[in-house]
């Protein structure tokens, strides 16, 4: 798994938010950001956390790092 680093995500996230009018639901952002990072495989995008099988690792990374606020 080759998830992008925080420094690689920040600018694309801001650009994507700008394109979406300044705000967006996380479910809108996850796929758009995934398109920006070709190193993410289908396996990466569908991998789930062992400790929480209902949670996608990619989504968790984005919210855990504070990139996407769910509230």
C-alpha atoms as an extended CHARMM CRD file, in Angstrom:
* protein
*
        71  EXT
         1         1  UNK       CA              0.0000000000        0.0000000000        0.0000000000  PROA      1               0.0000000000
         2         2  UNK       CA              1.3570000000        3.3370000000       -1.0070000000  PROA      2               0.0000000000
         3         3  UNK       CA             -0.7630000000        6.0430000000        0.4980000000  PROA      3               0.0000000000
         4         4  UNK       CA              0.2840000000        9.6610000000       -0.1460000000  PROA      4               0.0000000000
         5         5  UNK       CA              1.9550000000       11.7000000000        2.5640000000  PROA      5               0.0000000000
         6         6  UNK       CA              0.2970000000       14.6490000000        4.2620000000  PROA      6               0.0000000000
         7         7  UNK       CA              2.4010000000       17.1370000000        2.3200000000  PROA      7               0.0000000000
         8         8  UNK       CA              1.2650000000       15.5370000000       -0.9410000000  PROA      8               0.0000000000
         9         9  UNK       CA             -2.4260000000       15.7290000000       -0.0420000000  PROA      9               0.0000000000
        10        10  UNK       CA             -2.8140000000       19.2650000000        1.2410000000  PROA      10              0.0000000000
        11        11  UNK       CA             -2.6960000000       21.2240000000       -2.0400000000  PROA      11              0.0000000000
        12        12  UNK       CA             -4.8280000000       18.7850000000       -4.0730000000  PROA      12              0.0000000000
        13        13  UNK       CA             -7.3960000000       18.8050000000       -1.2700000000  PROA      13              0.0000000000
        14        14  UNK       CA             -7.5930000000       22.5910000000       -1.2770000000  PROA      14              0.0000000000
        15        15  UNK       CA             -7.8660000000       22.7050000000       -5.0680000000  PROA      15              0.0000000000
        16        16  UNK       CA            -10.6040000000       20.0790000000       -5.0320000000  PROA      16              0.0000000000
        17        17  UNK       CA            -12.5270000000       21.9720000000       -2.3760000000  PROA      17              0.0000000000
        18        18  UNK       CA            -12.2230000000       25.1440000000       -4.4330000000  PROA      18              0.0000000000
        19        19  UNK       CA            -13.5540000000       23.3330000000       -7.5070000000  PROA      19              0.0000000000
        20        20  UNK       CA            -16.5260000000       22.1350000000       -5.4630000000  PROA      20              0.0000000000
        21        21  UNK       CA            -17.4120000000       25.6320000000       -4.2960000000  PROA      21              0.0000000000
        22        22  UNK       CA            -15.4340000000       25.7540000000       -1.0590000000  PROA      22              0.0000000000
        23        23  UNK       CA            -17.1090000000       22.9130000000        0.7920000000  PROA      23              0.0000000000
        24        24  UNK       CA            -18.0400000000       19.3100000000        0.1890000000  PROA      24              0.0000000000
        25        25  UNK       CA            -19.1460000000       16.1620000000        1.9290000000  PROA      25              0.0000000000
        26        26  UNK       CA            -16.3620000000       13.6460000000        2.6010000000  PROA      26              0.0000000000
        27        27  UNK       CA            -18.0780000000       11.1410000000        0.3040000000  PROA      27              0.0000000000
        28        28  UNK       CA            -17.6010000000       13.6580000000       -2.5370000000  PROA      28              0.0000000000
        29        29  UNK       CA            -13.9460000000       14.2350000000       -1.7380000000  PROA      29              0.0000000000
        30        30  UNK       CA            -12.6500000000       10.6750000000       -1.2860000000  PROA      30              0.0000000000
        31        31  UNK       CA            -13.0490000000        9.5790000000       -4.9180000000  PROA      31              0.0000000000
        32        32  UNK       CA            -11.9080000000       12.9040000000       -6.3700000000  PROA      32              0.0000000000
        33        33  UNK       CA             -8.7360000000       12.8430000000       -4.2990000000  PROA      33              0.0000000000
        34        34  UNK       CA             -8.1210000000        9.1990000000       -5.1260000000  PROA      34              0.0000000000
        35        35  UNK       CA             -8.1310000000       10.1240000000       -8.8380000000  PROA      35              0.0000000000
        36        36  UNK       CA             -5.2710000000       12.5510000000       -8.1980000000  PROA      36              0.0000000000
        37        37  UNK       CA             -3.0280000000        9.8300000000       -6.7710000000  PROA      37              0.0000000000
        38        38  UNK       CA             -2.4950000000        7.1390000000       -9.4250000000  PROA      38              0.0000000000
        39        39  UNK       CA             -0.3400000000        5.0950000000       -7.0540000000  PROA      39              0.0000000000
        40        40  UNK       CA             -3.4940000000        4.1850000000       -5.1270000000  PROA      40              0.0000000000
        41        41  UNK       CA             -4.6420000000        0.8180000000       -6.3210000000  PROA      41              0.0000000000
        42        42  UNK       CA             -8.1360000000       -0.6090000000       -6.1430000000  PROA      42              0.0000000000
        43        43  UNK       CA             -6.8090000000       -2.7460000000       -3.2940000000  PROA      43              0.0000000000
        44        44  UNK       CA             -5.6700000000        0.3970000000       -1.4450000000  PROA      44              0.0000000000
        45        45  UNK       CA             -9.0400000000        2.0620000000       -1.9280000000  PROA      45              0.0000000000
        46        46  UNK       CA            -11.0050000000       -0.9500000000       -0.7100000000  PROA      46              0.0000000000
        47        47  UNK       CA             -8.6940000000       -1.9930000000        2.1350000000  PROA      47              0.0000000000
        48        48  UNK       CA            -10.3880000000       -1.8960000000        5.5060000000  PROA      48              0.0000000000
        49        49  UNK       CA             -8.9860000000       -1.3990000000        8.9710000000  PROA      49              0.0000000000
        50        50  UNK       CA             -8.3960000000       -4.6750000000       10.8080000000  PROA      50              0.0000000000
        51        51  UNK       CA             -9.6200000000       -3.0580000000       14.0210000000  PROA      51              0.0000000000
        52        52  UNK       CA            -12.7500000000       -1.6840000000       12.3210000000  PROA      52              0.0000000000
        53        53  UNK       CA            -13.7430000000       -3.7580000000        9.2880000000  PROA      53              0.0000000000
        54        54  UNK       CA            -16.5010000000       -1.3330000000        8.3400000000  PROA      54              0.0000000000
        55        55  UNK       CA            -13.9650000000        1.5030000000        7.8630000000  PROA      55              0.0000000000
        56        56  UNK       CA            -11.9760000000        2.0040000000        4.6820000000  PROA      56              0.0000000000
        57        57  UNK       CA             -8.3210000000        2.6750000000        5.3660000000  PROA      57              0.0000000000
        58        58  UNK       CA             -8.1760000000        5.5010000000        2.7570000000  PROA      58              0.0000000000
        59        59  UNK       CA            -11.1410000000        7.2820000000        4.3800000000  PROA      59              0.0000000000
        60        60  UNK       CA             -9.6590000000        6.7680000000        7.8300000000  PROA      60              0.0000000000
        61        61  UNK       CA             -6.3230000000        8.1980000000        6.7210000000  PROA      61              0.0000000000
        62        62  UNK       CA             -8.0050000000       11.3290000000        5.4300000000  PROA      62              0.0000000000
        63        63  UNK       CA            -10.1230000000       11.9160000000        8.5290000000  PROA      63              0.0000000000
        64        64  UNK       CA             -7.4670000000       10.7760000000       11.0120000000  PROA      64              0.0000000000
        65        65  UNK       CA             -4.9130000000       13.1580000000        9.5460000000  PROA      65              0.0000000000
        66        66  UNK       CA             -7.4540000000       15.9410000000        9.8570000000  PROA      66              0.0000000000
        67        67  UNK       CA             -7.6390000000       16.5950000000        6.1330000000  PROA      67              0.0000000000
        68        68  UNK       CA            -11.3690000000       16.0530000000        5.9850000000  PROA      68              0.0000000000
        69        69  UNK       CA            -13.6320000000       17.0590000000        8.8230000000  PROA      69              0.0000000000
        70        70  UNK       CA            -16.7470000000       14.9750000000        9.0870000000  PROA      70              0.0000000000
        71        71  UNK       CA            -18.7080000000       17.5610000000       11.0560000000  PROA      71              0.0000000000
